[in-house]
Amino acid sequence: MNLAFDIVGRRSDGYHDIESVMHRIELADKIRIERLDIDPGSAESIRVHVFPKVVPDGKDNIAYRAAWAFFESTGERGAVSISIEKKIPVAAGLGGGSADAAAVLAGMNQLWDRPLVQEELFGVARSIGADVPFCLLCHGDSPRAWAALACGIGDRLAPLPPLPGIPLVVAKPEASLSAGEIYGMWDARTGEASGEGSYGVFRSKKTATKAQALADWMQSQNRCSLDMAQVAPFMVNELELLAAQICPELLGVKAALLELGATAALMSGSGPTVFGLFQSDNSAYAAARTLREQAAFVSQWGRLDVFVTRAGPRSAVGPDVDAGQV
């Protein structure tokens, strides 16, 4: 998820320079990777199967591209089967596809006896997608980091101290948003404001971003005594109001989370998923139940998928929060 998301400007190659505080959460897909004893030149040498069928199997899946990139970068010959059980909502601003790609890279590197050192693996990750390096950084039971300040197109990462296992309520409205469309709206808005037209390259004149300020604050805090109320002023997503033009219900869900006791709430990435930070497990579960009940009576919201999960490593004390749908 993105605790803060600023766009610094649009590059001449069409990508956007961003500054964002990205944080791993425990909501995750389940992936099984197996080496296959078949001809590496076979059309079936990379098999990708997804359940439920919320994203494509085969070549149209980012996990396939990750496996192909691994073989291309290593010169290895082989065949692999990848099975994905989707738990992370799709087209939701939560980086589910990027997380799957990172898991495939890490898993295949292990199965093929680690032909790539870490920096080489990160190079392959960058070639697949802007968010894949962060997901690789945070992958596994003992990740190199749980949080990072992401700069450039999102692939330049400075690890940050994580939040202390904060309970989250994550809510995904029925609509699915295209990141390209939302960024295009930002281009049009900023191009018009600068007088350069929709396709002009725009550079923000901001000297400091909320993301950088939040990163500085996280670096300065004692994780064990963190006051989550202090996070709220830093939590800004420049794409939120643009996404709300297409999916206005996300603002209603955000307001509901705050009314239900969230210390802060924000849209993640290009949306439309909204998350709320809660002070306790009990308050998070109570809010999730109430939010789901409210969704049944607010016709404008449509279907609302609601999850309770956690941001940051689990504390040695206190009850666990299981990542699951409520």
C-alpha positions in Angstrom: 0.0 0.0 0.0 1.0 3.6 -0.4 1.1 5.6 2.8 1.8 8.8 0.8 1.9 9.3 -3.0 3.3 12.4 -4.8 3.9 12.8 -8.5 6.9 15.0 -9.0 6.5 15.3 -12.8 6.0 13.5 -16.1 9.1 12.4 -18.0 9.8 12.8 -21.7 9.5 9.0 -22.1 5.9 9.1 -20.8 6.6 7.6 -17.4 6.1 9.7 -14.2 8.6 10.5 -11.5 7.0 9.8 -8.1 7.9 9.9 -4.5 5.9 7.4 -2.4 6.1 5.7 1.0 5.3 2.1 0.2 4.6 -0.4 2.9 4.1 -4.2 2.7 0.8 -5.6 4.1 0.0 -9.2 5.0 -2.8 -9.6 2.5 -1.1 -11.9 -0.1 -1.7 -14.2 -3.0 -0.6 -17.8 -2.7 1.9 -19.0 -5.4 3.3 -22.5 -6.1 6.3 -22.8 -8.4 7.5 -26.2 -9.8 10.2 -27.1 -12.2 8.9 -29.3 -15.0 10.7 -32.2 -16.7 9.7 -31.3 -20.2 11.4 -29.9 -23.3 12.4 -26.3 -22.6 11.6 -25.5 -26.2 8.0 -26.6 -25.8 5.2 -24.1 -26.1 4.2 -25.3 -22.6 7.6 -24.6 -21.1 6.0 -21.8 -19.0 2.6 -22.6 -17.5 0.6 -20.1 -15.5 -2.7 -21.0 -14.0 -4.8 -18.6 -11.8 -7.7 -19.3 -9.5 -10.2 -17.8 -9.4 -10.1 -16.5 -13.0 -9.9 -12.8 -12.1 -6.8 -12.3 -14.3 -5.6 -14.2 -17.4 -3.7 -17.4 -17.4 -0.6 -17.9 -19.7 1.3 -15.2 -21.6 -1.0 -12.4 -20.6 -0.1 -12.7 -16.9 2.7 -10.7 -15.4 3.9 -13.9 -13.7 4.6 -15.4 -17.2 6.6 -12.3 -18.1 8.6 -12.7 -14.9 9.4 -16.3 -15.7 10.4 -15.5 -19.3 12.6 -12.6 -18.1 14.3 -14.9 -15.6 15.2 -17.4 -18.3 16.3 -14.7 -20.7 18.5 -13.0 -18.1 20.2 -16.1 -16.9 20.5 -18.1 -20.1 19.0 -21.0 -18.2 17.0 -23.6 -20.1 14.1 -25.1 -18.3 10.4 -25.3 -17.8 8.2 -24.1 -15.0 4.6 -24.4 -13.7 3.2 -21.4 -11.8 -0.1 -21.7 -9.9 -1.6 -18.5 -8.4 -4.4 -18.4 -5.9 -5.6 -14.7 -6.0 -6.3 -13.1 -2.6 -5.3 -9.5 -3.5 -8.0 -7.5 -5.3 -7.2 -6.9 -9.0 -6.8 -3.5 -10.6 -7.1 -2.1 -7.1 -3.9 0.0 -6.5 -2.4 -2.7 -4.2 0.3 -4.1 -6.5 -1.0 -7.6 -6.6 0.4 -8.4 -10.0 3.8 -6.9 -9.1 3.9 -9.0 -6.0 3.2 -12.1 -8.0 6.0 -11.3 -10.4 8.4 -10.7 -7.5 7.5 -14.0 -6.0 8.1 -15.8 -9.3 11.6 -14.2 -9.7 12.6 -15.0 -6.1 11.2 -18.6 -6.3 12.7 -19.4 -9.6 16.1 -18.0 -8.6 16.0 -20.4 -5.6 14.8 -23.4 -7.6 17.5 -22.9 -10.2 20.2 -22.6 -7.5 20.5 -18.8 -7.4 22.1 -17.9 -10.7 21.4 -14.3 -10.1 22.8 -12.3 -7.2 20.5 -9.7 -5.5 21.4 -6.7 -7.7 21.0 -8.8 -10.9 17.6 -10.0 -9.6 16.6 -6.4 -9.0 17.7 -5.5 -12.5 15.3 -8.1 -13.9 12.6 -6.9 -11.6 12.9 -3.3 -13.0 12.5 -4.7 -16.5 9.1 -6.2 -15.7 7.4 -3.3 -13.9 8.0 -0.2 -11.7 6.5 -1.7 -8.5 8.2 -5.1 -8.9 11.5 -4.0 -7.2 9.7 -2.9 -4.1 7.7 -6.2 -4.0 11.0 -8.1 -4.3 12.6 -6.0 -1.5 9.7 -7.0 0.7 9.3 -10.6 -0.4 9.5 -13.6 1.9 9.4 -14.5 5.6 12.5 -12.4 6.4 12.3 -9.5 4.0 15.1 -7.0 3.5 12.5 -4.3 4.3 8.8 -3.8 5.1 8.7 -0.2 3.9 10.6 2.1 1.6 10.6 5.6 0.1 10.2 4.9 -3.7 11.5 7.5 -6.1 12.1 7.8 -9.9 9.4 5.7 -11.5 9.1 3.8 -8.2 12.2 1.6 -8.7 14.7 3.7 -6.6 14.2 2.5 -3.1 15.4 3.7 0.3 14.3 1.2 3.0 12.4 2.7 6.0 11.6 1.4 9.5 8.2 -0.4 9.3 5.0 0.4 11.1 4.6 -1.8 14.3 2.1 -4.4 13.0 -0.7 -1.9 12.7 -4.2 -3.4 12.1 -5.8 -2.3 8.8 -9.2 -2.4 7.2 -8.8 -2.6 3.4 -11.9 -1.9 1.2 -12.1 -2.4 -2.5 -15.1 -0.9 -4.3 -16.6 -2.8 -7.2 -15.0 -0.6 -9.9 -11.6 -1.4 -11.2 -9.4 1.4 -12.4 -6.7 1.6 -15.0 -3.5 3.2 -13.7 -2.8 4.5 -17.2 -6.2 6.3 -17.3 -5.7 7.9 -13.9 -2.2 9.1 -14.8 -3.6 10.4 -18.0 -6.0 12.5 -16.1 -3.2 13.9 -14.0 -1.3 14.8 -17.2 -4.3 16.6 -18.6 -4.8 18.5 -15.4 -1.2 19.6 -14.9 -0.7 20.3 -18.6 -3.6 22.6 -18.7 -2.4 24.3 -15.4 1.0 24.9 -16.9 -0.3 26.1 -20.2 1.6 23.3 -22.1 -1.5 21.3 -23.1 -2.3 17.7 -22.3 0.9 16.3 -23.7 3.4 18.8 -22.5 6.0 17.7 -20.0 5.2 19.2 -16.6 7.6 19.5 -13.7 6.3 20.2 -10.2 7.8 23.2 -8.5 7.3 21.6 -5.0 10.5 21.6 -3.0 9.3 18.9 -0.6 6.7 16.2 -0.9 4.5 14.6 1.8 6.1 11.3 1.0 9.6 12.7 1.8 8.3 14.3 5.0 6.6 11.0 6.1 9.8 9.1 5.3 11.8 11.6 7.5 9.3 11.2 10.3 9.3 7.4 10.1 13.1 7.4 10.4 12.9 9.5 13.5 10.4 7.5 15.4 10.7 4.8 18.0 8.6 2.0 16.5 7.5 0.6 19.8 5.9 3.9 21.0 4.6 5.1 17.6 1.5 7.3 17.8 -0.4 6.5 14.7 -2.4 9.8 14.9 0.8 11.5 14.0 0.9 9.7 10.6 -2.4 11.2 9.4 -1.1 14.7 8.3 1.5 13.1 6.0 -1.0 10.7 4.3 -1.8 12.3 0.9 -2.4 10.7 -2.5 -2.3 13.1 -5.4 -4.4 10.7 -7.5 -7.2 10.3 -5.0 -9.5 13.1 -6.2 -8.9 12.2 -9.9 -9.8 8.5 -9.3 -12.9 9.7 -7.4 -14.1 11.3 -10.7 -14.5 7.8 -12.1 -15.2 6.0 -8.8 -16.9 8.5 -6.4 -17.8 5.8 -4.0 -14.2 5.6 -2.8 -14.6 8.9 -1.0 -17.7 7.6 0.7 -15.8 4.5 1.9 -12.9 6.7 3.1 -15.3 8.9 5.1 -17.0 5.8 6.6 -13.6 4.4 7.7 -12.8 7.6 9.5 -16.3 7.7 11.1 -15.7 4.1 12.3 -12.6 5.0 14.2 -9.7 4.9 11.7 -6.8 7.2 12.8 -6.2 7.8 9.1 -7.5 6.6 5.8 -6.3 6.9 2.2 -6.7 5.5 -1.3 -3.7 3.3 -2.3 -1.9 3.8 -5.5 -4.1 4.7 -8.5 -7.1 3.2 -6.6 -9.8 2.5 -6.0 -8.9 0.6 -2.9 -9.1 2.6 0.4 -7.4 1.5 3.6 -7.8 2.7 7.2 -5.3 2.5 10.1 -6.7 1.3 13.4 -5.4 1.4 16.9 -6.5 -2.1 17.9 -7.5 -5.5 16.5 -11.0 -5.2 18.0 -11.6 -1.8 16.5 -10.5 -3.0 13.1 -12.7 -6.0 13.0 -15.7 -4.1 14.4 -15.2 -1.4 11.7 -14.9 -4.0 8.9 -18.2 -5.7 10.0 -20.0 -2.4 10.1 -18.6 -1.2 6.8 -19.8 -4.4 5.1 -23.2 -4.0 6.6 -23.3 -0.4 5.4 -22.4 -1.4 1.9 -25.5 -3.6 1.7 -27.6 -0.4 2.1 -25.7 2.1 0.1 -26.6 1.3 -3.5 -24.0 3.8 -4.9 -21.2 1.7 -3.4 -22.1 -1.5 -5.3 -20.2 -4.5 -4.1 -17.5 -3.8 -1.5 -14.8 -6.3 -0.7 -13.6 -5.7 2.9 -10.4 -7.3 4.5 -8.7 -7.0 7.8 -4.9 -7.3 7.6 -1.8 -5.8 9.1 1.0 -3.4 8.1 4.4 -4.2 9.6 5.9 -7.2 11.4 3.8 -8.9 14.0 4.4 -7.8 17.6 5.6 -10.4 20.1 2.6 -9.4 22.3 -1.1 -9.1 21.7 -3.4 -11.1 19.5 -2.7 -11.8 15.9 -4.7 -10.3 13.0 -5.3 -12.8 10.3 -5.4 -11.4 6.8 -8.8 -12.4 5.6 -12.1 -11.2 4.2 -14.7 -10.2 6.7 
